[in-house]
């Protein structure tokens, strides 16, 4: 059986910034926003179908194979040769792949294209696993194949907090122009807004601005974003805002230039504001005062792109034991890979730099997908310790600041530069920890 953690993941994936609003319903009509939403709904419907099949322990082979075919139907759509009408379809007529194919079948390469290509690859991998499930001769083998399919589909769904390719469809819908309904107002993402709309820059969504009709307003809280008041507007900055801000330097107007940090906004434009932030069934009231950043928030413009990755030597020491127990069987005791790729050394760092990986991306890979046989099974401290061990093994120097337990805009903006030359490095550029 799948653990209950999967159900929590599914519920959490349904909570986020309501960028789409009522526009979620209706035919896709080639609109990228609706195509992406339709694909995302199809992915979630597919996972729900597989989970239901796994939980039906009393069913015989015919029953769970029927559910596997239903999941395949949701992924491929009615026009595909793999579609079997008799078992039903929990998704829509186009299928996840049909919607994804329409998304990329267009002129131009907006920043969401790599995420969609990644989703396509993971859907294809999931289809392979579901076909294996169809031919399983026991419930246990069905569950192994079905669980692998779920892993691929969860990666395709991704996370809203990741603006890069590993954010999947959720990340693309939260951080790029895919978030914008077809007839919504588009604003210059490099300037402070004076009306409601979506602030865009080079295809990235920097913020959504919402008008405040009175002294308070109720909005849905987007996890990990920065919320700021500017005049009569509430501005909800996305996780992509920090990375995009550097591209806004061409805008020279001191009064209108986008400056996400509340301290940098002219004092005359800042007024105290209280509103209700909703997250699922619970709500909390937050009060913002002029020039003061909430304790839990980080200014969207703050980055540490020139700093060394943070971790302590003590963390790395703890992380070594966790790595040897949970990771070495695939990545090797020397971190050069056995059944999985190398994760330390010169070649690994070159790959990370070539692909533009940030520390936030690497943290997502580790926390969301590892260990491979039980993803997400470690607690936040254990994952932080493992990350510290990986940084130490890649010869980055330890410091006084520990690797954080949670993701942040700083980690998402921190690219892995070459570490200082270390006498401890071996021929492959790995610093073995004693």
MOFENDA-V266720 format. One record per residue. N is the residue number from 1. RES is the residue in three letters. PHI is phi in degrees with one decimal (NA if undefined). PSI is psi in whole degrees, 0 to 359 (999 if undefined). Layout:
N	RES	PHI	PSI
N	RES	PHI	PSI
This chain:
1	UNK	NA	149
2	UNK	-74.2	140
3	UNK	-69.4	163
4	UNK	-63.0	340
5	UNK	-57.1	326
6	UNK	-61.7	318
7	UNK	-65.4	324
8	UNK	-66.0	322
9	UNK	-62.1	317
10	UNK	-63.8	319
11	UNK	-66.8	319
12	UNK	-66.1	326
13	UNK	-65.8	338
14	UNK	-84.3	353
15	UNK	-101.7	131
16	UNK	175.2	188
17	UNK	-67.0	129
18	UNK	-80.7	71
19	UNK	-71.1	331
20	UNK	-84.7	322
21	UNK	63.9	210
22	UNK	-65.1	347
23	UNK	-70.2	357
24	UNK	-65.8	331
25	UNK	-83.9	166
26	UNK	97.0	173
27	UNK	-68.2	155
28	UNK	-76.4	321
29	UNK	54.0	28
30	UNK	78.4	359
31	UNK	-71.7	120
32	UNK	-55.3	320
33	UNK	-59.2	312
34	UNK	-72.7	326
35	UNK	-61.4	316
36	UNK	-65.1	318
37	UNK	-64.4	320
38	UNK	-63.8	318
39	UNK	-63.6	319
40	UNK	-65.0	318
41	UNK	-62.0	320
42	UNK	-64.3	321
43	UNK	-62.5	316
44	UNK	-67.5	322
45	UNK	-64.9	323
46	UNK	-65.3	314
47	UNK	-60.8	317
48	UNK	-60.8	323
49	UNK	-66.6	317
50	UNK	-66.7	317
51	UNK	-60.8	317
52	UNK	-61.2	321
53	UNK	-66.8	319
54	UNK	-66.7	326
55	UNK	-78.4	345
56	UNK	-84.3	73
57	UNK	-66.6	339
58	UNK	-87.4	355
59	UNK	-76.4	148
60	UNK	-86.9	179
61	UNK	-54.7	320
62	UNK	-60.6	324
63	UNK	-70.2	310
64	UNK	-75.0	335
65	UNK	-70.5	326
66	UNK	-61.7	318
67	UNK	-66.7	324
68	UNK	-63.1	321
69	UNK	-68.2	324
70	UNK	-61.1	319
71	UNK	-64.2	319
72	UNK	-61.7	318
73	UNK	-57.0	318
74	UNK	-65.5	329
75	UNK	-81.0	321
76	UNK	-94.4	333
77	UNK	84.4	166
78	UNK	-70.0	339
79	UNK	-86.5	356
80	UNK	-88.1	150
81	UNK	-67.8	340
82	UNK	-81.2	353
83	UNK	-74.6	132
84	UNK	-120.5	107
85	UNK	-62.7	329
86	UNK	-64.0	335
87	UNK	-93.7	352
88	UNK	91.1	172
89	UNK	-143.2	112
90	UNK	-75.4	352
91	UNK	-103.0	206
92	UNK	-104.3	176
93	UNK	-63.1	325
94	UNK	-75.0	334
95	UNK	76.5	162
96	UNK	-59.5	313
97	UNK	-65.4	323
98	UNK	-62.3	317
99	UNK	-67.5	320
100	UNK	-65.7	320
101	UNK	-63.2	320
102	UNK	-64.9	326
103	UNK	-62.5	315
104	UNK	-88.5	351
105	UNK	-86.8	68
106	UNK	-155.0	166
107	UNK	-79.8	142
108	UNK	96.6	162
109	UNK	-129.8	75
110	UNK	-62.7	164
111	UNK	-65.2	347
112	UNK	-84.7	352
113	UNK	-59.9	313
114	UNK	-58.3	322
115	UNK	-65.0	321
116	UNK	-68.5	319
117	UNK	-60.5	318
118	UNK	-62.3	320
119	UNK	-62.8	318
120	UNK	-58.8	315
121	UNK	-61.9	319
122	UNK	-71.7	327
123	UNK	-66.0	319
124	UNK	-62.3	319
125	UNK	-64.1	320
126	UNK	-63.5	321
127	UNK	-61.5	320
128	UNK	-60.8	317
129	UNK	-67.5	323
130	UNK	-67.6	326
131	UNK	-66.3	324
132	UNK	-63.5	320
133	UNK	-62.1	324
134	UNK	-61.2	330
135	UNK	-102.0	9
136	UNK	-67.1	141
137	UNK	-100.1	2
138	UNK	-148.7	159
139	UNK	-64.0	324
140	UNK	-64.5	319
141	UNK	-69.9	325
142	UNK	-58.5	315
143	UNK	-64.6	323
144	UNK	-61.9	311
145	UNK	-66.7	318
146	UNK	-66.2	322
147	UNK	-64.5	322
148	UNK	-64.7	321
149	UNK	-61.8	318
150	UNK	-62.2	319
151	UNK	-57.4	313
152	UNK	-64.5	320
153	UNK	-68.9	325
154	UNK	-65.7	322
155	UNK	-66.0	321
156	UNK	-62.7	321
157	UNK	-65.6	313
158	UNK	75.0	202
159	UNK	-136.1	139
160	UNK	-64.6	332
161	UNK	-76.7	353
162	UNK	-107.2	112
163	UNK	-81.3	354
164	UNK	-92.2	188
165	UNK	-60.6	329
166	UNK	-75.1	358
167	UNK	-72.7	346
168	UNK	61.6	201
169	UNK	-64.9	323
170	UNK	-63.9	317
171	UNK	-64.7	321
172	UNK	-67.0	321
173	UNK	-71.7	339
174	UNK	-94.4	339
175	UNK	-127.3	0
176	UNK	-132.5	180
177	UNK	-65.4	351
178	UNK	-60.4	338
179	UNK	-73.2	345
180	UNK	-92.9	119
181	UNK	-58.1	157
182	UNK	-56.6	319
183	UNK	-107.8	18
184	UNK	-75.5	160
185	UNK	-76.3	128
186	UNK	-105.5	132
187	UNK	-119.0	165
188	UNK	-74.2	113
189	UNK	-68.1	352
190	UNK	-94.7	0
191	UNK	-126.1	154
192	UNK	-70.1	137
193	UNK	-81.7	151
194	UNK	-115.2	2
195	UNK	-151.4	168
196	UNK	-68.0	146
197	UNK	159.8	189
198	UNK	-112.9	121
199	UNK	-85.7	118
200	UNK	-119.4	147
201	UNK	-147.2	117
202	UNK	52.7	39
203	UNK	86.9	352
204	UNK	-94.0	144
205	UNK	-88.2	118
206	UNK	-91.7	320
207	UNK	-159.5	167
208	UNK	-120.2	129
209	UNK	-103.4	134
210	UNK	-125.5	129
211	UNK	-70.3	143
212	UNK	-103.7	110
213	UNK	-73.5	340
214	UNK	-149.1	201
215	UNK	-73.4	352
216	UNK	-145.8	163
217	UNK	-155.4	153
218	UNK	-108.0	126
219	UNK	-136.3	162
220	UNK	-88.4	135
221	UNK	-83.7	118
222	UNK	-81.2	122
223	UNK	-57.7	129
224	UNK	83.9	1
225	UNK	-94.6	169
226	UNK	-104.1	132
227	UNK	-112.8	127
228	UNK	-140.0	149
229	UNK	-100.9	137
230	UNK	-133.4	106
231	UNK	61.6	240
232	UNK	-99.2	18
233	UNK	-116.1	142
234	UNK	-97.8	131
235	UNK	-114.2	123
236	UNK	-107.4	100
237	UNK	-77.6	140
238	UNK	-87.7	166
239	UNK	-59.0	337
240	UNK	-77.0	349
241	UNK	-59.4	319
242	UNK	-62.2	317
243	UNK	-70.5	327
244	UNK	-77.0	333
245	UNK	-56.0	325
246	UNK	-62.1	332
247	UNK	-78.5	351
248	UNK	-89.4	6
249	UNK	-66.3	342
250	UNK	-71.6	344
251	UNK	-82.8	120
252	UNK	-101.8	349
253	UNK	-70.4	118
254	UNK	-66.1	332
255	UNK	-82.4	331
256	UNK	-111.1	353
257	UNK	-63.4	140
258	UNK	-67.5	124
259	UNK	-137.7	92
260	UNK	-62.4	330
261	UNK	-67.3	124
262	UNK	-55.2	327
263	UNK	-63.0	334
264	UNK	-90.7	354
265	UNK	-81.2	136
266	UNK	-49.2	134
267	UNK	-58.6	326
268	UNK	-64.4	336
269	UNK	-88.9	349
270	UNK	-97.0	130
271	UNK	-130.5	149
272	UNK	-58.8	142
273	UNK	-145.6	138
274	UNK	-123.7	132
275	UNK	-149.4	167
276	UNK	-95.0	126
277	UNK	-103.0	122
278	UNK	-102.9	138
279	UNK	-137.6	99
280	UNK	66.7	222
281	UNK	-79.3	349
282	UNK	-100.5	158
283	UNK	-142.5	151
284	UNK	-139.8	149
285	UNK	-101.2	127
286	UNK	-114.0	139
287	UNK	-115.5	125
288	UNK	-107.7	132
289	UNK	-113.0	156
290	UNK	-56.4	132
291	UNK	75.1	7
292	UNK	-116.8	128
293	UNK	-90.9	133
294	UNK	-54.0	145
295	UNK	-61.6	329
296	UNK	-84.8	350
297	UNK	-100.0	151
298	UNK	-114.6	133
299	UNK	-53.4	133
300	UNK	-63.3	338
301	UNK	-86.5	353
302	UNK	-79.6	126
303	UNK	-136.7	165
304	UNK	-130.6	48
305	UNK	-65.6	338
306	UNK	-99.7	358
307	UNK	-92.1	158
308	UNK	-75.3	150
309	UNK	-57.5	140
310	UNK	-83.4	134
311	UNK	-173.8	163
312	UNK	-111.8	158
313	UNK	-62.9	324
314	UNK	-63.2	320
315	UNK	-61.0	315
316	UNK	-61.0	321
317	UNK	-63.7	318
318	UNK	-66.7	322
319	UNK	-67.1	332
320	UNK	-60.9	314
321	UNK	-63.2	321
322	UNK	-66.4	318
323	UNK	-60.8	313
324	UNK	-62.6	327
325	UNK	-80.4	321
326	UNK	-111.0	343
327	UNK	-124.5	331
328	UNK	-64.8	333
329	UNK	-62.0	332
330	UNK	-101.2	318
331	UNK	-95.9	354
332	UNK	86.0	150
333	UNK	-64.8	334
334	UNK	-95.9	9
335	UNK	63.0	22
336	UNK	-102.1	5
337	UNK	92.0	140
338	UNK	-129.2	287
339	UNK	-101.9	6
340	UNK	-143.8	166
341	UNK	-66.5	162
342	UNK	-64.4	145
343	UNK	-128.3	18
344	UNK	-155.2	154
345	UNK	108.8	176
346	UNK	-62.9	318
347	UNK	-65.6	319
348	UNK	-62.5	315
349	UNK	-66.2	323
350	UNK	-62.9	319
351	UNK	-63.1	316
352	UNK	-61.3	318
353	UNK	-70.6	321
354	UNK	-64.1	324
355	UNK	-89.6	359
356	UNK	71.0	27
357	UNK	-68.1	141
358	UNK	-108.0	171
359	UNK	-64.1	329
360	UNK	-65.1	320
361	UNK	-63.1	313
362	UNK	-63.1	321
363	UNK	-62.4	320
364	UNK	-63.2	317
365	UNK	-57.7	314
366	UNK	-68.8	312
367	UNK	-76.3	331
368	UNK	-92.6	334
369	UNK	-121.6	355
370	UNK	-123.1	152
371	UNK	-63.4	153
372	UNK	-61.3	323
373	UNK	-81.0	352
374	UNK	-158.0	69
375	UNK	-58.5	140
376	UNK	74.6	12
377	UNK	-82.0	344
378	UNK	-86.2	158
379	UNK	-86.3	167
380	UNK	-55.0	321
381	UNK	-66.1	318
382	UNK	-63.0	318
383	UNK	-63.8	320
384	UNK	-63.1	320
385	UNK	-65.6	319
386	UNK	-63.1	317
387	UNK	-59.3	320
388	UNK	-61.9	318
389	UNK	-64.0	320
390	UNK	-65.5	320
391	UNK	-65.3	318
392	UNK	-63.2	320
393	UNK	-68.3	337
394	UNK	-90.0	11
395	UNK	75.1	16
396	UNK	-76.6	137
397	UNK	-72.6	144
398	UNK	-73.8	156
399	UNK	-138.5	196
400	UNK	-90.0	344
401	UNK	-96.4	123
402	UNK	-73.0	159
403	UNK	-66.7	132
404	UNK	-69.7	155
405	UNK	-77.8	341
406	UNK	-133.2	160
407	UNK	-70.4	163
408	UNK	-159.2	168
409	UNK	-62.9	328
410	UNK	-63.3	314
411	UNK	-65.1	322
412	UNK	-66.5	336
413	UNK	-96.3	354
414	UNK	-93.0	105
415	UNK	-82.8	151
416	UNK	-84.6	95
417	UNK	-80.7	168
418	UNK	-64.3	135
419	UNK	-74.9	166
420	UNK	-59.4	152
421	UNK	-61.1	131
422	UNK	-123.4	134
423	UNK	-70.9	345
424	UNK	-82.1	348
425	UNK	-71.2	140
426	UNK	-87.0	188
427	UNK	-62.4	337
428	UNK	-92.6	2
429	UNK	81.7	22
430	UNK	-103.6	133
431	UNK	-97.1	104
432	UNK	-70.6	132
433	UNK	-91.1	135
434	UNK	-89.3	999
